[in-house]
Amino acid sequence: MSETRPLEEVYGVKFLAVLLALLIWLTVAVERSGEVTIPVPVNLERLPRGIRMVSPPPGVVQVTVSGPRILLARPFLLGARCTLDLASAVPGSMSFTTNDCRYDMDGELKVVRAIPQTIHLDFAAVDAK
């Protein structure tokens, strides 16, 4: 005698198979690499005492980031910052490349390019009275 399975059990197994296939497909699709360009604010830190900035500070840098698509979603990139260390600033004009910036974002994300590539800043000595 052959034993037959209830119809609900057959549909349940098929549903689980389709769900598993969909989850596998989503995992593969999300892990693919992609690129996105976002505006990143520039933070200036560690300006030496006795030095003041004469030129206006830069506002934002357009940064192209590559990495897994799931990490390129807006919530993961909201806290991104381009932090520029000014500890070596001296009176006069100085140029910093955007490669000198520390980008505060996930380690799996890679900065491909930034526009502008160079940030020009003017510094002057503070008059001591």
Secondary structure, 3 states (H helix, E strand, C coil): CCCCCCHHHHHHHHHHHHHHHHHHHHHHHHHCEEEEEEEEEEEEECCCCCEEECCCCCCEEEEEEEEEHHHHCHHHHCCCCEEEECCCCCCEEEEEEHHHCEECCCCCCEEEEEECCEEEEEEEECCCC
